[in-house]
Amino acid sequence: MNSSFIVLSTRGVRSLNSHHFPAPWPFVKKGAMGQRKIGPMVSEKHKWPGQNREFPELNPKFQKLNPETLHGYTGVQPVGYNDPVTGEFVKVAEMTPELVVPDLSGFQLGPYVSYKSDVEIEKRRAAYEQKVREKGSEEVADLYVAEDERWPPPKMNAKTLFDLFYADGVRKSYAEGNYDD
């Protein structure tokens, strides 16, 4: 005879009884107003501005502890202090921020030095341009110049990739007469 009540272990040992594994959300919610929801419910209350959520360290207006020191706080360092005797704010000239800009009149270096003015780059560019003028075109000059001596370095295109990886094998096969490789 089957009964509808749950038999649990009296020794306090967890078993595989479904009573020990409740659903992760309530299927029946007592006192629910409106349409009953079955399944997980997403609450975005924590994203709303309001009490203890709206920048609590900068905006103490909603907090229970509302210290007077934070009433006019803007995050900027003060330029003085409150006198404890009179209660007045005393400005201190040394606490006032100021920009210190050096006078660069008569300074030899300019504010920006172009990366193109590097001596080695200029030497490479001049040598490569001389080789191009001597040979007549960049393609022919590239045959007589090492890879690291070109300036600017060659752009990668289909012809360059073919020349780097397959051209030697094709030339060798052509010289040997193997056309099917």
C-alpha positions as CSV (number, residue, x, y, z in Angstrom):
1,M,0.0,0.0,0.0
2,N,1.5,3.3,-1.1
3,S,1.1,6.3,1.2
4,S,1.5,10.0,0.3
5,F,3.7,11.1,3.2
6,I,7.4,11.4,3.0
7,V,9.6,9.1,5.0
8,L,12.8,10.8,6.0
9,S,15.8,9.2,7.7
10,T,15.7,9.7,11.5
11,R,19.5,9.6,11.8
12,G,20.0,13.0,10.1
13,V,21.6,11.5,7.1
14,R,20.9,13.1,3.7
15,S,19.4,10.7,1.3
16,L,18.4,11.0,-2.4
17,N,14.8,11.9,-1.3
18,S,13.4,14.8,-3.4
19,H,12.6,16.6,-0.1
20,H,16.3,17.3,0.3
21,F,16.6,18.8,-3.2
22,P,14.1,21.7,-3.5
23,A,13.6,23.6,-6.8
24,P,15.8,26.7,-7.3
25,W,12.7,28.9,-7.5
26,P,9.3,28.8,-5.8
27,F,6.6,27.1,-7.9
28,V,3.8,28.4,-5.7
29,K,4.4,31.7,-4.0
30,K,2.1,32.5,-1.1
31,G,0.7,36.0,-1.1
32,A,1.8,36.7,-4.7
33,M,0.0,39.7,-6.1
34,G,-1.2,39.7,-9.7
35,Q,-0.2,37.0,-12.2
36,R,1.5,34.0,-10.6
37,K,5.0,33.5,-11.9
38,I,6.3,30.0,-12.3
39,G,10.1,29.8,-12.9
40,P,13.1,32.0,-12.1
41,M,12.3,35.6,-11.5
42,V,14.8,38.4,-12.3
43,S,14.8,41.4,-10.1
44,E,16.6,44.5,-11.2
45,K,15.9,46.4,-8.0
46,H,19.6,46.7,-7.3
47,K,20.1,48.7,-10.5
48,W,17.6,51.5,-9.5
49,P,18.9,54.7,-8.0
50,G,17.8,55.4,-4.5
51,Q,18.7,54.6,-0.9
52,N,22.3,53.3,-0.5
53,R,22.6,52.7,-4.2
54,E,23.3,56.2,-5.7
55,F,27.0,56.7,-5.1
56,P,26.9,56.3,-1.3
57,E,30.4,57.6,-0.7
58,L,29.8,60.8,-2.6
59,N,26.1,61.3,-1.9
60,P,25.2,60.8,1.8
61,K,21.7,62.3,1.5
62,F,20.0,59.0,1.8
63,Q,22.2,57.4,4.4
64,K,21.4,57.1,8.1
65,L,24.9,58.4,9.0
66,N,25.1,61.9,7.4
67,P,28.3,63.4,8.7
68,E,28.6,67.2,8.5
69,T,32.1,66.9,7.1
70,L,30.6,65.5,3.9
71,H,27.8,68.1,3.4
72,G,29.7,70.1,0.8
73,Y,32.0,67.3,-0.4
74,T,32.8,67.4,-4.1
75,G,35.9,65.3,-4.2
76,V,38.3,68.3,-4.6
77,Q,41.1,68.9,-2.2
78,P,40.4,71.9,0.1
79,V,42.5,75.0,-0.2
80,G,42.5,75.7,3.5
81,Y,41.1,74.4,6.8
82,N,38.3,75.1,9.2
83,D,39.5,77.0,12.3
84,P,38.4,75.0,15.4
85,V,38.1,78.2,17.5
86,T,36.1,80.5,15.2
87,G,34.6,77.9,12.9
88,E,35.7,79.9,9.9
89,F,37.4,78.6,6.8
90,V,41.0,79.8,6.5
91,K,42.6,79.9,3.1
92,V,46.2,78.8,2.9
93,A,48.2,80.0,-0.1
94,E,50.5,76.9,-0.1
95,M,47.4,74.6,-0.4
96,T,46.2,76.4,-3.6
97,P,47.0,74.3,-6.6
98,E,49.0,75.9,-9.4
99,L,50.5,74.9,-12.7
100,V,54.2,75.0,-12.9
101,V,55.3,75.4,-16.6
102,P,59.0,75.8,-17.4
103,D,60.1,78.5,-19.8
104,L,61.3,76.8,-23.0
105,S,62.5,79.9,-24.8
106,G,66.0,79.3,-26.2
107,F,65.7,75.5,-25.8
108,Q,67.4,73.6,-28.6
109,L,65.0,70.6,-29.0
110,G,61.5,70.9,-30.5
111,P,58.5,69.5,-28.7
112,Y,58.1,66.6,-31.2
113,V,60.9,64.6,-32.9
114,S,59.7,62.6,-35.9
115,Y,60.5,58.9,-36.0
116,K,61.5,59.4,-39.6
117,S,64.6,61.4,-38.5
118,D,66.3,58.3,-37.2
119,V,69.8,58.1,-38.8
120,E,69.7,54.4,-39.6
121,I,66.3,54.7,-41.3
122,E,67.6,57.6,-43.4
123,K,70.7,55.6,-44.4
124,R,68.5,52.6,-45.5
125,R,66.1,54.8,-47.4
126,A,68.8,56.7,-49.3
127,A,70.7,53.4,-50.1
128,Y,67.5,51.8,-51.4
129,E,66.5,54.8,-53.5
130,Q,70.0,54.8,-55.0
131,K,69.6,51.1,-55.9
132,V,66.1,51.7,-57.4
133,R,67.6,54.6,-59.6
134,E,70.5,52.4,-60.6
135,K,68.4,49.3,-61.5
136,G,65.4,51.2,-63.0
137,S,62.5,49.7,-60.9
138,E,61.7,48.5,-57.4
139,E,61.0,44.9,-58.6
140,V,64.5,44.6,-60.1
141,A,66.1,46.5,-57.2
142,D,64.5,44.0,-54.8
143,L,66.4,41.2,-56.4
144,Y,69.8,42.8,-55.6
145,V,68.9,44.1,-52.1
146,A,68.7,42.1,-48.9
147,E,65.3,41.8,-47.2
148,D,66.3,44.0,-44.2
149,E,67.9,46.7,-46.4
150,R,64.6,47.7,-48.2
151,W,62.9,50.9,-47.1
152,P,60.0,51.1,-46.7
153,P,59.7,47.3,-46.1
154,P,57.7,45.6,-48.8
155,K,54.0,45.1,-48.3
156,M,52.7,41.6,-48.1
157,N,50.7,40.7,-51.2
158,A,50.1,37.5,-53.2
159,K,53.2,37.9,-55.3
160,T,55.4,38.5,-52.3
161,L,54.0,35.4,-50.5
162,F,54.5,33.3,-53.7
163,D,58.1,34.5,-54.1
164,L,58.9,33.7,-50.5
165,F,57.4,30.2,-50.3
166,Y,57.0,28.7,-53.8
167,A,59.1,30.5,-56.3
168,D,62.4,28.6,-55.6
169,G,60.6,25.2,-55.8
170,V,58.9,26.2,-59.1
171,R,62.2,27.4,-60.6
172,K,63.9,24.2,-59.5
173,S,61.1,22.0,-60.9
174,Y,61.1,23.9,-64.2
175,A,64.9,23.6,-64.6
176,E,64.7,19.8,-64.0
177,G,61.7,19.4,-66.3
178,N,59.3,18.2,-63.7
179,Y,56.1,20.1,-64.6
180,D,53.6,18.0,-62.6
181,D,55.0,18.8,-59.1
